[in-house]
């Protein structure tokens, strides 16, 4: 299993990328709140992260931050926006490994309950 957790941004889907070299993660904002600082954390099998469009055409590279043993990228979400991220994995010879990811956001001014 992939350790995906989203308290306020919701992970809509996780799937293998069309090119077979990574994982596509779609995150959306369901509450009508703009978030400037959402963090996607992942394990060391991820070597690069890109924001893409829905058909996986790369738009821009997102810088990876290393904080101790945690690696992550930050991004924002507008109200009701869907963001598609491409997590490119390091090539692993002879075995298949999954990228483990966590999405987290800062606490909002008012809390929302998940449906």
C-alpha positions, 0 to 999 in steps of 0.5 A: 500500500502507498501511505497516502494521507490528505487531511484537507486536500484530497488525493483523487487518484494514484496510478502508474504514469503512461511512460512507466517511469513513475506515478501520477498523483491527482490532488484536489481541493473540495472545500472552496478554500485556497491553500498556498502551502500543501506538502507532498512527502515521498520516499527515496525512490522518487528522483524528480517531481513535475506538475503536469496536465491531465494527459501527463504533459509536463508543465514545470519541475517542482523542487524537492526539499530534504528535511532529515529523512523526509523528502517532499515538494510544496505546491498550492491549490486554488478553490476546487482545483485539481492538481496532477503531479508526476513522481518520477522514480529512480530506476531499480534493476531487477525489482519493482518498488512503489513510491510512498506519498503523503499529502499534508496541509497546514490547519485552516482557520476553520475546520471541515469534516470529511464526507 
